Amino acid sequence: MWTAKFMVFDKENELSKILRKNKVKVYYNPINNYIKNKRYYFIMAGLMEGDEEKIRDCFKELKSLKNAKIGRRLELLEIEGNFFTLITSHTIDSESKLFVRVAYNPSLIHYKPVIWHEDGWEEFNVASMERKDIENLIKIGRTKYKLDLLEFKQSKIKNLGYLTILPELTDKQKKAFELAVKNGYYEYPRQIQLEKLAKISNLALSTYQAHLRKAERRLLPYISSRY
């Protein structure tokens, strides 16, 4: 199997503009694409990570694309907490035909969720039996966008990541866990103490600790069972 890891930046992408403006991170799986009424439809599902108010603003701006006359148009946006299902469409032209044929090649395996970083760069991990499939993808990325190739080699896929595999957390548990990870609580040596995390989250120490411990109780048995 051939695997590649690369970053792509598309300055003009409407979704990227909204994410960059609101400084949120997105983890998503590209699900599928299809043609209807002379338009390409793209389906993705993912999770938004960041300030809760910014996430709400981001979803609100995404909804404004429903009335787009040119470029990318919103067809469906379903939201459940920070999880979303998104369908957008774009007019068909020769350039988009080439892009879709290469980027949505059925032989490609997205073995990790795509990470759309706050600065607009998208991080992909893909694999294929054929080296040429990935070479074509990289070529399109370099021609149409900015592309930074981080890794391209022949190797085995060791794991497969999907957004829905992990146990569900409540919003409070998720927020407490994300704050701990972001601030180095699980680093060695530890970069921050619980008291400081509680202060940042504007919660009493006992309350914050309870949310974090409940998140750990749900996540750690799952992680342990995989090893």
Buried (B, 14 or more C-beta within 10 A) or exposed (E): BBBBBBBBBBEEBBBBBBBBEBEBBBBBBBBEBEEEEEBBBBBBBBBBBBEEEBBBBBBEBBEEBEEBEEEBBBBEBEBEBBBBBBBBBBEBEEEEEBBBEBBBBEEBBBBBBBBBBBEBBBBBBBBBEEEEBBBBBBEBBBEBBEBEEEEBEEEEEEEEEEEEEEEEBEEBBBBBBBBBEEBEBEEEEEEBEBEEBBEEBEBEBEBBBBBBEBBBEBBEEEEEEEE
